[in-house]
């Protein structure tokens, strides 16, 4: 497969898939925060909203860096195809699910 060829549509990572990963991470964070912190519902909602905004900003920046790093170094060193932005977002979300980031 050439560096510019994309996988078939049925195998591509979609924004809906990334949204499902983000929702899973958010739900896990809300449950963890709800179990650890003794705060009211209003505080939980406000804290969760602010954490979601911060997480989205960090996610988009880290995914952009990962995409650029992959296309400039990894794909050249190991003759792998470039990844697109949605794939980079999915990698960052899965790493966050595993607690690696």
C-alpha positions in Angstrom: 0.0 0.0 0.0 1.4 3.4 -0.9 1.9 6.1 1.6 -1.0 8.2 0.3 -3.5 5.4 -0.2 -6.3 5.2 2.4 -7.9 2.0 3.6 -11.4 1.2 2.3 -14.3 3.2 3.8 -15.5 0.2 5.8 -12.1 -0.1 7.6 -11.5 3.6 8.3 -11.8 5.1 11.7 -14.7 7.5 11.7 -15.5 10.5 13.9 -18.4 8.5 15.3 -16.0 5.8 16.5 -13.8 8.5 18.2 -16.9 10.0 19.8 -17.8 6.6 21.2 -14.3 6.2 22.6 -14.4 9.7 24.1 -17.9 9.0 25.7 -16.5 5.8 27.2 -13.5 7.7 28.7 -15.8 10.5 30.0 -18.2 8.0 31.6 -15.3 6.2 33.3 -14.0 9.5 34.5 -17.3 10.6 35.9 -17.8 7.3 37.7 -14.3 7.5 39.2 -14.8 11.1 40.2 -18.3 10.4 41.7 -16.9 7.5 43.7 -13.8 9.3 45.0 -15.1 12.9 45.6 -17.9 13.6 47.9 -19.5 16.6 46.1 -23.0 17.5 45.0 -24.5 16.9 41.6 -23.9 20.5 40.6 -20.2 20.3 41.4 -19.9 17.0 39.6 -21.5 18.4 36.5 -19.4 21.6 36.5 -16.1 19.7 37.2 -17.0 17.1 34.5 -17.7 19.8 31.9 -14.5 21.7 32.6 -12.5 18.4 32.5 -14.1 17.5 29.2 -13.2 20.9 27.6 -9.6 20.6 28.8 -9.4 17.0 27.6 -10.7 17.8 24.2 -8.2 20.6 23.8 -5.3 18.4 24.9 -6.6 15.5 22.8 -6.6 17.6 19.6 -3.1 19.0 20.2 -1.6 15.6 21.1 -3.3 13.9 18.1 -1.9 16.5 15.8 1.6 16.0 17.2 1.2 12.2 16.9 0.1 12.5 13.3 3.0 14.7 12.4 5.5 12.5 14.3 4.1 9.4 12.6 4.2 10.8 9.1 7.7 12.4 9.4 9.5 9.7 11.3 7.8 6.4 11.9 6.5 5.9 8.4 9.9 6.7 7.0 11.8 4.5 9.4 9.6 1.4 9.1 8.0 1.8 5.7 4.5 2.1 7.1 1.7 4.1 5.7 0.8 7.6 7.1 -2.1 7.8 9.5 -4.8 10.4 9.2 -6.1 12.7 11.9 -9.0 10.5 13.0 -6.6 7.5 13.4 -4.3 9.7 15.6 -7.2 10.7 17.7 -8.2 7.1 18.2 -4.7 6.2 19.2 -4.6 8.9 21.8 -8.0 7.9 23.2 -7.1 4.3 23.4 -3.9 5.2 25.2 -5.9 7.3 27.6 -8.2 4.3 28.2 -5.2 2.2 29.0 -3.8 4.8 31.3 -0.7 5.3 29.2 -1.0 9.0 28.6 
